[in-house]
Amino acid sequence: MEFEQKGLWYRVFVGHFKDIPEVERFAQAHGLKEPEYKRTEYANLVGVYSRAGEAARQMERLFHLDYAPYAIKDHEGKTRLLVGAYVTEKGAEKQSEELKSDGIESRVVKR
């Protein structure tokens, strides 16, 4: 079987959108041709923090381990620290195991 060589590809995650029309408006406004979008329901919850400093320290630790953490404030004002954005639960579980091997406790959650 022969495969066509297409070169090196990069995946760019640009944010959260409430619906497909919002994605399409963003793509058009930024000149993105043929954007691919997927619903990424699963992530790894690393922790829930009441103090911003605690979340910031954990984020720094994750950055140093080459993860890309992100924080979301919940309705109680607490910071939920997450890593990953996966289409499948299995993908998130694989990352959870990698986090564990790096000494980071987490659990797979639906976002």
Protein Blocks (a to p, Z undefined) as FASTA:
>chain_A
ZZddebjaddddfbdcfbfklmmmmmmmnopahiacdddfbccdfbdcfbfklmmmmmmm
mmmnopacdddddfkopacddedjdfbfklmmmmmmmmmmnopacddddZZ
